[in-house]
C-alpha cells in the first residue's frame, strides 16, 4: 500500500498480486490491487479485481465506487452510474461516491440531479482545501443563468479541464452570459 501511495506502481503490483495469492478471500486486497491496476490504466484487469472484491463482500462501498470510476474511465458511464448508486446504497453519506455520481450524471446530461450530487464535493475535505473562494453565491444548477457572468476554476488537471469545458458548454446552452475559465 505504501508503494502504491508513493506512486511506485511497478513495484507495488507484485506485492499486491502476492497478497491476493496468499489470502484470496480478502476483499481489501482485491480492491487495493484494482486501484493500482486502474492507476496503470489496465482498466479491464482493474474491473476484474473490483468485481472479485465485490463477489467476496457485496456491500463494499469503496469497491463499488472504484468500479464506477474504472467503468467511467472506460467510457461506460451508464455502468458507472449504476456502480456509484450501489455504493451509495451501502454508504449513503459517502461524499466521494455522491461527487462521482454527480459527474457521471452531468456527463449523461442529467443536470438537476447531477448538480445536486456534485455539490457533495463540498464535504470532501481535500477538495474543499483546494477550492478557491469567490465573493458571489454558488450556482445551484438551475438554468436561470441568462445574462449572468460565471467563473469556473478548473485547475491544471486535464480531466478537470475537460469536465469544465463540458459544463461550460451546458451553461452556454442554458443561456449563461460571459464565462471565464480561471
Buried (B, 14 or more C-beta within 10 A) or exposed (E): EEBBEEEEBEEBBEBBEEBBEEEEEBBBBBBBBBBBBBEBEBBEBBBBBBBBBBEBBEEBBBBBBBBBBBBBBBEBBEBBBBBBBBBBEBBEEBBBBBBBBBBBBBBBEBBEBBBBBBBBBEBBEEBEEEEEEEEEEEBEBEBEBEEBEBEBBBBEEEEEBEBBEBBBEBBBEBEBEEBEEE
